[in-house]
C-alpha cells in the first residue's frame, strides 16, 4: 500500500519532503514553484512598465532627445520591425498610427509619469522580496495551503 500511495501521489503532482502530495501546474512545476515563477514574471513586468514610464518622462523633462536618424522615418522603422505580424489574421496587427496614439504622453505631466514609474519599481521590489524568501513566505490563502 505504501508503493501504491507513492505512485498515486506522483501521478497527480510531486511530493514534499514528508511525502505529502503537491498539486502540479500544467507546466509540471509544483504549486510553490509555479507561484514563485509568477512572482518573478510579475517583477519583470513591473520593471518593464517602470522603465517605459521613465523613458516616456525623460523627453518631457528635456533629459533625452531622440536622435535624428538619417535613413528611415519612425513610421518606416515601425513597419519594418513589425512586418512579420502583418501576416497574422488575429489579433489584427497594430498600425503605426495606433502605436503613436497609444504611446502619446500629450497632456500627461512628467511628474505623474515618474510617480507611476516609481510605483512600478516598488511593486517589482515587493515581488522580488517575497520570491527571495522562498516558498514558505508565499502569500497564499488557507485553502491553497491545504491543497499543498
N, C-alpha and C positions, 0 to 999 in steps of 0.2 A: 504494500500500500504506500510506503514511502516513495518507491520508484514511480508509482502512478501519480502521486501528488506533485512530485517534482517535474514530471513530464507534462502534466496539465498546466502547471504554472508557467513553464517555458513556452507552451504553445500560445498562451494568451498575453504574454509580455515577459518581462525579466523579473528576477527575484532580487530582493535586497540581501544584506549581509545575514539577516536572521532567517532567510528563506521565504519571506512573505512575498507574494506576487505583486508586481508593479504593473500598472497599465502601460501599454506602449502606444506611442503615436504612430501614425501611418508611415512615418519615415523610419521606424524601427527604434527610435530613441525612447528611453523611459520617460515618464511624465516629468520628473525633476529636470532631466536633460533638456527636454522639449521646452520647459518653462525658461530655463537658462538661455537657450538659443533665442527664444522670443525676446528676452530682456536685452540680449546683445543686439538683435536686429532693431529693436526699438531705440537703443542708444545710437546706433548708426544712422537711423532715420532722423533722429532729433539733431545729431551733429550735422547732417547734410542740410536740414532745414535751417539750422542756425547759421551755417556758412553762407547759404543762399541769401538769407535776410541781411547778413553782414555785408555781403558783396553788393546787394542792392542799395544799401545805405551809403557805401563809400563814394559813389559819384555825387550823391546829394550833398555830402559833406566836402566835396571837392578834394577828396583824398586819392582819387583814382579817375583817370580819364581813359576811355577806350582808345587804343591806338588806331590811326587811320591806316588800314591795310591796303596795299597798292593794287591787288589783283581782282578780288571779288567783293561784291557788296554783301552786307549781312544777310539779305534775303537769298542770295545765291549760295552762300555758305550753308544756310539753313536747309535749302533744297538739296544740296549735295550730301550733307550729313544724314538726312532723314529720307533719302530717295528709296532705300530698301523698304521702308514702311508703306510706301505708296502702292505697293502690290497687294497689301492686305485689304480684305473686304471689311472686316470688323475687328476692332473698332476703327472707325474712319480716322485716317491719319490727320494730325493737326496741321493746319495750313500756317504759313508764315504770319499772316495777319492775325490769326487766332493766338499764335505764340506771343506776338508783340503785345496784343491786348491783355493776355493773361499774366504777362510779366511786367506790365507797366506799373510804375510807382507814382504815377501822376496823382497828386492830391494827398500823398502819404508823407508824413513828416519823417525825417531821418531818425529822430529820437524814438519814434514809435517802432521803426524797423529794428533799431538797436535794442530796445526793450524786448521785442519779440525774439530776437536772436539770443539774448541773454536767457530768456525763459526756456528756449530750446536747449541751450547748453546746460542749463540747470537740470532739466529732465533727463538729458543724456547722462549727466553725472550721477543722478539718483539711480538710474537703471544699472549703470556700471557698478555702483557701490553695492547694490543688492546682489548682483551677479557675482561679484568678487567674494562675497561672504559665503557663497556656496548654496547647495540645495536646501540645507536646513533653515536658511533665512528667508526662503521664498514666501512672499505674501499670498498664502493660499487659504481658502476657507476650510472649515471643519469637514464638510462633505468631501472636498478634494483630498484632504489629509486621510480620511478613512479609505478612500479609493486607492491610495498609495499603499 
